[in-house]
Amino acid sequence: MLNKLSENQYVKMTKSHDNKNYKEIEYGVVLNGEEDKYEIMSVGFENRNGHFLEYPTNVENLIQTYDINDLMFDEVKENEVRRKINIWLEKNYKN
């Protein structure tokens, strides 16, 4: 679990559900941050079968601000997911 995030870092965001028996996993890119608040653009999520699925660009709230304690943040280490995030960013996001 990460305690601090960096700009342009690929992050895996995990949210546990108390009343359900699964964890919600979303992937994103840190756009910027100040103190413990970070603006993160969501790129995709992990479905219940463990497969990465990309978000279309017309999804509402693609960019959200999170406190470091809102979710469990980890660095994306899976090469396949990193590659898919790179492709999504190249096709859909221009600075």
C-alpha positions in Angstrom: 0.0 0.0 0.0 1.3 3.4 -1.0 1.3 6.4 1.4 2.3 9.0 -1.2 1.6 9.2 -4.9 3.6 10.8 -7.7 2.4 12.7 -10.8 2.0 10.3 -13.8 2.1 7.2 -11.6 -0.1 4.3 -12.6 -2.2 3.3 -9.6 -4.4 0.4 -8.6 -7.2 1.6 -6.4 -8.9 -1.0 -4.2 -12.1 -0.4 -2.3 -13.4 -3.0 0.0 -17.1 -3.5 0.6 -18.2 -4.5 4.1 -21.5 -6.0 3.1 -20.2 -7.8 0.0 -17.6 -10.5 -0.5 -15.5 -8.7 -3.1 -13.2 -5.8 -3.6 -13.8 -3.1 -6.2 -10.5 -2.5 -8.2 -10.0 0.4 -10.5 -6.9 1.6 -12.4 -5.8 5.2 -13.0 -3.1 7.7 -13.6 -2.2 10.4 -11.0 -2.6 13.8 -12.7 -1.4 15.9 -9.8 -1.5 16.1 -6.1 -1.2 18.4 -3.1 -0.5 17.2 0.4 -2.7 14.0 0.8 -5.2 14.9 -2.0 -4.7 13.6 -5.5 -6.5 14.1 -8.8 -6.6 10.8 -10.5 -8.0 9.9 -14.0 -9.6 6.5 -14.1 -8.7 4.4 -17.1 -10.3 1.1 -16.3 -11.4 -1.5 -13.8 -11.0 -5.1 -13.0 -14.2 -7.1 -13.5 -15.2 -10.0 -11.2 -13.3 -12.4 -13.4 -10.1 -10.5 -12.8 -9.9 -9.0 -16.3 -9.0 -5.4 -17.0 -11.6 -3.5 -18.9 -11.1 0.1 -20.2 -13.5 2.9 -19.6 -14.9 4.8 -22.6 -13.9 8.4 -22.6 -17.5 9.6 -22.3 -17.9 8.2 -18.8 -18.9 10.8 -16.2 -16.4 11.6 -13.4 -13.4 10.1 -15.2 -11.2 12.5 -13.2 -11.8 12.5 -9.4 -10.0 13.8 -6.4 -9.1 11.3 -3.7 -7.6 11.6 -0.2 -4.8 9.1 0.4 -6.9 7.4 3.0 -10.1 7.1 0.8 -8.9 3.9 -0.9 -6.0 1.5 -0.8 -3.4 2.6 -3.4 -0.8 0.3 -5.0 1.5 0.7 -7.9 0.4 -1.1 -11.1 2.9 -3.9 -11.6 1.1 -6.2 -14.1 2.7 -5.7 -17.5 -0.5 -6.4 -19.4 -2.4 -3.7 -17.4 0.4 -1.2 -17.8 0.5 -1.8 -21.6 -3.3 -1.3 -21.8 -3.2 1.9 -19.8 -0.4 3.2 -22.1 -2.5 2.4 -25.2 -5.6 4.0 -23.7 -3.6 7.2 -22.8 -2.1 7.4 -26.3 -5.5 7.1 -28.0 -7.6 9.2 -25.6 -5.6 11.7 -23.6 -3.6 14.6 -24.8 -1.9 17.0 -22.4 
